[in-house]
Structure formats: C-alpha cells, structure tokens
Amino acid sequence: MSDRDAARAAKTQVGRLVAGFPTVNGVGLRRDGDAGWVVKVNLTGEDAGLRKSLPATVDGVRVDVAVVGPVRATAD
C-alpha cells in the first residue's frame, strides 16, 4: 500500500516518462482502497506504444492508464 508522498514522487517520474506522448492529457493521483495512492495517466485515445513502455509500478506505486477522451472546456 503506497502513501501519498510516495505517489507524488512516482507521479513526477511518470510525468517524465509520458512527456513525449501526444495522447496523454493528464497525470494525476487517485486513491484505491487496496493499493493506497496510485498514479493515474489519462489518455485521449488508445496508445499501445505508451502502454508497452510504461511500467506497471514506479517505486512500488501502481500506475493506472485510462482512455478518458479529449478534455474540453464547458460553457457555464
């Protein structure tokens, strides 16, 4: 189970690993009941190359990848 500080450090590393991938639209943290804090990588579309190059864990912190689509501003 990873704590928030470990997840923050892993997030920095993951951010560096995914920096060159245009399908990435966000890297953040989320809480998972079984794993503690995990790094979540959001994608605009499926990217097999990114999934292949990204480790499942970074320094013991799980890395989750999800296709969430493009991020768009909403009008209020």
C-alpha positions in Angstrom: 0.0 0.0 0.0 1.6 3.3 -1.1 1.2 6.6 0.8 0.6 10.0 -0.8 4.2 11.2 -0.6 5.4 8.1 -2.4 2.7 8.5 -5.0 3.7 12.2 -5.6 7.3 11.2 -6.2 6.2 8.4 -8.6 3.9 10.9 -10.4 6.9 13.1 -11.1 8.7 10.2 -12.6 5.7 9.0 -14.6 5.2 12.6 -16.0 8.8 12.4 -17.4 8.2 9.0 -18.9 5.0 10.1 -20.8 6.1 13.6 -21.7 6.6 12.8 -25.4 3.3 11.0 -26.0 0.6 13.2 -27.6 -2.2 11.0 -26.4 -1.6 11.9 -22.7 -4.0 14.6 -21.4 -3.3 14.3 -17.7 -1.2 12.6 -15.0 -2.7 12.6 -11.5 -3.2 10.7 -8.3 -6.1 8.8 -7.1 -6.9 6.7 -4.0 -7.5 3.0 -4.4 -8.8 1.1 -1.4 -6.4 -1.9 -1.8 -3.3 -0.2 -3.2 -3.4 3.2 -1.3 -2.5 6.0 -3.6 -1.8 5.3 -7.3 -0.7 7.3 -10.3 -3.3 7.7 -13.0 -2.4 8.5 -16.6 -5.3 9.8 -18.7 -5.3 9.3 -22.5 -7.3 10.9 -25.3 -7.2 7.6 -27.2 -5.7 4.2 -27.0 -1.9 4.2 -27.3 -0.3 0.7 -27.4 3.2 2.2 -27.5 2.7 4.1 -24.3 1.2 1.1 -22.5 4.1 -1.0 -23.7 6.7 1.4 -22.4 5.1 2.4 -19.1 5.9 0.2 -16.1 3.0 -1.2 -14.0 4.6 0.3 -10.9 7.1 3.0 -10.2 9.0 2.7 -6.8 6.2 0.4 -5.5 3.4 2.8 -6.6 0.9 1.3 -9.1 0.4 3.1 -12.4 -3.1 3.0 -13.9 -3.8 4.1 -17.5 -7.3 5.0 -18.7 -8.7 6.3 -22.0 -10.9 9.2 -21.0 -11.1 11.0 -24.3 -10.2 14.6 -25.1 -10.7 17.3 -22.4 -13.0 20.1 -23.5 -13.9 23.3 -21.8 -17.6 23.7 -20.9 -19.7 26.8 -21.2 -21.3 28.0 -18.0 
